[in-house]
Amino acid sequence: MGVFAFAICLPTNTIAAELTAAEVMQLVDQRVDGDSSISEVTMVLVDRRDRQRIRNLRIYSKDQGEDSKTLSLFETPADIRGTAYLNFDWDDAERDDDSWLYLPALQRVKRIASSDTSDSFLGSDFTYADINGFEIDWYNYSFISESEMVDGQETWVIEAIPKEEFKERAEDATGYSKMQSWISKRSYLQLRGQVWELRGNRIKYFTASEVEQIDEVWTIKRLQVVTTRNGRQEHASVLQINSIQYNVEVDDNLLTTEYMQRGLD
């Protein structure tokens, strides 16, 4: 489940008042975001001195049954051009997702081990787990608040803590001890998120904005994450969708480790 994924579209006939916290998160997980998509995205990295690094990438995504595959291909600047990240998100909760990273300077594809998914995604505040999402069945959910306003929208505030039987696996995969989500009652979009890192006394804050309905899919076009340590900002990252198309042709050959090595040739 990509909790901080960009696109979420859900049934409008759900009776919100009857939902438990776990049922809300199930609905977020069961979003309909098109059978495929192609997007142009800008990533901005901001250090503690407000210095920025800007990266541009193209993202291809395609569903294959209940599974999905996504390729992120960096186009600029020159020092990261051709870097690619491929993720296979398997629906089976007992099966670890498969992920690979291609670094042009090394000219080889590296498999990302499940124990490394809590690492930073290419120097950003997002981890591989943030990009890939987490298994919702690993967590217990409870309401912190059943009504809190965020940017004029009423939300549920839901806390997720790993179940005892999945605690070690969940913490290894994410690097987080617990998570909180602000879920819109109107669109079921996650408008805010807060996660507690296991190490370093760090808390990360996620903020979604620029929400639009594109091809009947609710789409978050801007997602910011700020990393704090002992209450002070250390770093921030922004993902900005510049354009996105849903239900477009995506060749299966793009979503392979072979293509990663020649994607921008």
C-alpha positions as a Python dict, from the first residue, in 0.01 Angstrom:
ca = {
    (1, 'M'): (0, 0, 0),
    (2, 'G'): (138, 338, -98),
    (3, 'V'): (10, 551, 184),
    (4, 'F'): (162, 865, 37),
    (5, 'A'): (75, 773, -320),
    (6, 'F'): (-41, 1056, -546),
    (7, 'A'): (-370, 925, -683),
    (8, 'I'): (-669, 803, -489),
    (9, 'C'): (-1025, 745, -611),
    (10, 'L'): (-1284, 573, -392),
    (11, 'P'): (-1655, 491, -393),
    (12, 'T'): (-1871, 784, -286),
    (13, 'N'): (-2149, 575, -132),
    (14, 'T'): (-1954, 468, 177),
    (15, 'I'): (-2131, 563, 498),
    (16, 'A'): (-1848, 739, 681),
    (17, 'A'): (-2013, 729, 1023),
    (18, 'E'): (-2012, 348, 1027),
    (19, 'L'): (-1644, 300, 951),
    (20, 'T'): (-1381, 178, 1194),
    (21, 'A'): (-1024, 307, 1171),
    (22, 'A'): (-914, -18, 1006),
    (23, 'E'): (-1197, 6, 752),
    (24, 'V'): (-1096, 360, 660),
    (25, 'M'): (-741, 245, 591),
    (26, 'Q'): (-872, -48, 388),
    (27, 'L'): (-1061, 197, 169),
    (28, 'V'): (-751, 409, 123),
    (29, 'D'): (-564, 94, 20),
    (30, 'Q'): (-838, -9, -225),
    (31, 'R'): (-814, 308, -428),
    (32, 'V'): (-879, 304, -801),
    (33, 'D'): (-601, 498, -972),
    (34, 'G'): (-639, 380, -1328),
    (35, 'D'): (-495, 71, -1490),
    (36, 'S'): (-181, 263, -1584),
    (37, 'S'): (-27, 608, -1572),
    (38, 'I'): (260, 817, -1702),
    (39, 'S'): (366, 1126, -1509),
    (40, 'E'): (629, 1398, -1527),
    (41, 'V'): (750, 1484, -1177),
    (42, 'T'): (989, 1732, -1017),
    (43, 'M'): (1167, 1642, -694),
    (44, 'V'): (1307, 1928, -486),
    (45, 'L'): (1553, 1861, -202),
    (46, 'V'): (1598, 2138, 56),
    (47, 'D'): (1876, 2137, 316),
    (48, 'R'): (1876, 2314, 652),
    (49, 'R'): (2020, 2628, 489),
    (50, 'D'): (1733, 2634, 236),
    (51, 'R'): (1963, 2538, -51),
    (52, 'Q'): (1774, 2347, -319),
    (53, 'R'): (1858, 2064, -554),
    (54, 'I'): (1608, 1999, -831),
    (55, 'R'): (1557, 1669, -1011),
    (56, 'N'): (1315, 1579, -1289),
    (57, 'L'): (1186, 1231, -1350),
    (58, 'R'): (928, 1036, -1544),
    (59, 'I'): (721, 767, -1376),
    (60, 'Y'): (554, 476, -1554),
    (61, 'S'): (303, 263, -1364),
    (62, 'K'): (89, -32, -1468),
    (63, 'D'): (-141, -278, -1295),
    (64, 'Q'): (-111, -645, -1374),
    (65, 'G'): (-409, -808, -1211),
    (66, 'E'): (-390, -727, -839),
    (67, 'D'): (-18, -653, -865),
    (68, 'S'): (143, -334, -993),
    (69, 'K'): (478, -232, -1140),
    (70, 'T'): (634, 115, -1137),
    (71, 'L'): (945, 255, -1302),
    (72, 'S'): (1090, 592, -1195),
    (73, 'L'): (1343, 725, -1446),
    (74, 'F'): (1549, 1035, -1364),
    (75, 'E'): (1606, 1271, -1657),
    (76, 'T'): (1788, 1572, -1507),
    (77, 'P'): (2028, 1700, -1382),
    (78, 'A'): (2323, 1544, -1562),
    (79, 'D'): (2477, 1386, -1251),
    (80, 'I'): (2169, 1172, -1190),
    (81, 'R'): (2040, 1131, -1547),
    (82, 'G'): (1961, 770, -1629),
    (83, 'T'): (1924, 662, -1266),
    (84, 'A'): (1621, 435, -1245),
    (85, 'Y'): (1415, 266, -976),
    (86, 'L'): (1185, -28, -1048),
    (87, 'N'): (934, -166, -798),
    (88, 'F'): (704, -469, -822),
    (89, 'D'): (424, -433, -566),
    (90, 'W'): (278, -778, -505),
    (91, 'D'): (-76, -805, -369),
    (92, 'D'): (19, -1108, -159),
    (93, 'A'): (99, -969, 187),
    (94, 'E'): (325, -1267, 259),
    (95, 'R'): (547, -1184, -38),
    (96, 'D'): (804, -907, -14),
    (97, 'D'): (795, -649, -292),
    (98, 'D'): (1079, -666, -544),
    (99, 'S'): (1282, -350, -607),
    (100, 'W'): (1588, -261, -812),
    (101, 'L'): (1804, 50, -847),
    (102, 'Y'): (2017, 130, -1151),
    (103, 'L'): (2307, 374, -1113),
    (104, 'P'): (2465, 471, -1448),
    (105, 'A'): (2804, 542, -1289),
    (106, 'L'): (2826, 180, -1175),
    (107, 'Q'): (2654, 44, -1487),
    (108, 'R'): (2478, -224, -1291),
    (109, 'V'): (2139, -302, -1145),
    (110, 'K'): (2126, -344, -767),
    (111, 'R'): (1846, -531, -595),
    (112, 'I'): (1709, -345, -293),
    (113, 'A'): (1687, -593, -6),
    (114, 'S'): (1376, -583, 211),
    (115, 'S'): (1600, -488, 504),
    (116, 'D'): (1712, -175, 314),
    (117, 'T'): (1371, -29, 228),
    (118, 'S'): (1391, 206, 528),
    (119, 'D'): (1692, 377, 364),
    (120, 'S'): (1668, 719, 198),
    (121, 'F'): (1542, 720, -159),
    (122, 'L'): (1831, 880, -351),
    (123, 'G'): (1914, 1137, -85),
    (124, 'S'): (1557, 1255, -30),
    (125, 'D'): (1346, 1251, 286),
    (126, 'F'): (1136, 977, 130),
    (127, 'T'): (1245, 622, 201),
    (128, 'Y'): (1201, 331, -36),
    (129, 'A'): (920, 220, 195),
    (130, 'D'): (748, 559, 158),
    (131, 'I'): (763, 521, -219),
    (132, 'N'): (657, 156, -221),
    (133, 'G'): (403, 173, 61),
    (134, 'F'): (350, -66, 352),
    (135, 'E'): (136, -371, 423),
    (136, 'I'): (-178, -254, 600),
    (137, 'D'): (-236, -599, 754),
    (138, 'W'): (78, -556, 965),
    (139, 'Y'): (-81, -280, 1177),
    (140, 'N'): (-347, -212, 1436),
    (141, 'Y'): (-543, 110, 1378),
    (142, 'S'): (-723, 342, 1616),
    (143, 'F'): (-885, 684, 1597),
    (144, 'I'): (-696, 967, 1762),
    (145, 'S'): (-977, 1196, 1650),
    (146, 'E'): (-1289, 1126, 1448),
    (147, 'S'): (-1316, 1487, 1336),
    (148, 'E'): (-1033, 1733, 1274),
    (149, 'M'): (-1026, 2006, 1010),
    (150, 'V'): (-736, 2025, 763),
    (151, 'D'): (-740, 2295, 495),
    (152, 'G'): (-1116, 2324, 522),
    (153, 'Q'): (-1178, 1950, 503),
    (154, 'E'): (-1299, 1726, 782),
    (155, 'T'): (-1064, 1436, 848),
    (156, 'W'): (-1019, 1130, 1061),
    (157, 'V'): (-690, 1114, 1249),
    (158, 'I'): (-575, 752, 1261),
    (159, 'E'): (-277, 599, 1439),
    (160, 'A'): (-106, 285, 1309),
    (161, 'I'): (108, 70, 1539),
    (162, 'P'): (259, -264, 1427),
    (163, 'K'): (85, -578, 1546),
    (164, 'E'): (305, -779, 1781),
    (165, 'E'): (343, -1066, 1533),
    (166, 'F'): (457, -825, 1258),
    (167, 'K'): (643, -573, 1475),
    (168, 'E'): (998, -672, 1379),
    (169, 'R'): (913, -710, 1012),
    (170, 'A'): (726, -379, 994),
    (171, 'E'): (996, -184, 1176),
    (172, 'D'): (1272, -335, 961),
    (173, 'A'): (1082, -248, 643),
    (174, 'T'): (984, 109, 732),
    (175, 'G'): (1218, 226, 1007),
    (176, 'Y'): (912, 370, 1187),
    (177, 'S'): (774, 288, 1532),
    (178, 'K'): (430, 435, 1460),
    (179, 'M'): (243, 643, 1204),
    (180, 'Q'): (-45, 889, 1209),
    (181, 'S'): (-265, 980, 912),
    (182, 'W'): (-518, 1258, 849),
    (183, 'I'): (-772, 1109, 604),
    (184, 'S'): (-1024, 1332, 427),
    (185, 'K'): (-1384, 1227, 485),
    (186, 'R'): (-1477, 1371, 145),
    (187, 'S'): (-1216, 1213, -81),
    (188, 'Y'): (-1036, 959, 142),
    (189, 'L'): (-710, 1127, 50),
    (190, 'Q'): (-438, 1136, 310),
    (191, 'L'): (-390, 1509, 359),
    (192, 'R'): (-127, 1482, 630),
    (193, 'G'): (98, 1220, 781),
    (194, 'Q'): (336, 1198, 1072),
    (195, 'V'): (585, 916, 1135),
    (196, 'W'): (824, 846, 1420),
    (197, 'E'): (1163, 705, 1323),
    (198, 'L'): (1313, 431, 1536),
    (199, 'R'): (1656, 592, 1539),
    (200, 'G'): (1787, 945, 1582),
    (201, 'N'): (1487, 1098, 1763),
    (202, 'R'): (1344, 1207, 1428),
    (203, 'I'): (985, 1278, 1326),
    (204, 'K'): (878, 1326, 964),
    (205, 'Y'): (578, 1533, 858),
    (206, 'F'): (399, 1472, 528),
    (207, 'T'): (171, 1736, 374),
    (208, 'A'): (-40, 1687, 60),
    (209, 'S'): (-174, 1980, -142),
    (210, 'E'): (-289, 2088, -489),
    (211, 'V'): (-557, 1820, -503),
    (212, 'E'): (-733, 1782, -838),
    (213, 'Q'): (-969, 1532, -995),
    (214, 'I'): (-807, 1415, -1318),
    (215, 'D'): (-993, 1161, -1532),
    (216, 'E'): (-1216, 1097, -1228),
    (217, 'V'): (-912, 1014, -1013),
    (218, 'W'): (-844, 1230, -710),
    (219, 'T'): (-481, 1330, -755),
    (220, 'I'): (-242, 1487, -507),
    (221, 'K'): (-11, 1699, -721),
    (222, 'R'): (221, 1819, -447),
    (223, 'L'): (359, 1615, -158),
    (224, 'Q'): (606, 1757, 93),
    (225, 'V'): (793, 1575, 367),
    (226, 'V'): (991, 1754, 638),
    (227, 'T'): (1236, 1568, 860),
    (228, 'T'): (1288, 1705, 1211),
    (229, 'R'): (1527, 1606, 1486),
    (230, 'N'): (1464, 1712, 1844),
    (231, 'G'): (1199, 1948, 1708),
    (232, 'R'): (1426, 2124, 1456),
    (233, 'Q'): (1403, 2090, 1078),
    (234, 'E'): (1692, 1897, 924),
    (235, 'H'): (1584, 1856, 564),
    (236, 'A'): (1279, 1865, 337),
    (237, 'S'): (1173, 1713, 7),
    (238, 'V'): (890, 1790, -234),
    (239, 'L'): (739, 1578, -510),
    (240, 'Q'): (547, 1789, -762),
    (241, 'I'): (345, 1633, -1044),
    (242, 'N'): (377, 1853, -1351),
    (243, 'S'): (157, 1634, -1570),
    (244, 'I'): (-10, 1295, -1546),
    (245, 'Q'): (-212, 1074, -1779),
    (246, 'Y'): (-419, 778, -1667),
    (247, 'N'): (-519, 463, -1854),
    (248, 'V'): (-255, 509, -2124),
    (249, 'E'): (-50, 249, -2306),
    (250, 'V'): (255, 141, -2104),
    (251, 'D'): (468, -123, -2272),
    (252, 'D'): (548, -417, -2042),
    (253, 'N'): (906, -405, -2171),
    (254, 'L'): (952, -69, -1996),
    (255, 'L'): (896, -229, -1659),
    (256, 'T'): (1203, -452, -1665),
    (257, 'T'): (1557, -442, -1531),
    (258, 'E'): (1682, -462, -1890),
    (259, 'Y'): (1507, -138, -1982),
    (260, 'M'): (1643, 34, -1671),
    (261, 'Q'): (1992, 7, -1818),
    (262, 'R'): (1903, 172, -2146),
    (263, 'G'): (1605, 390, -2056),
    (264, 'L'): (1756, 721, -2171),
    (265, 'D'): (1988, 594, -2444),
}
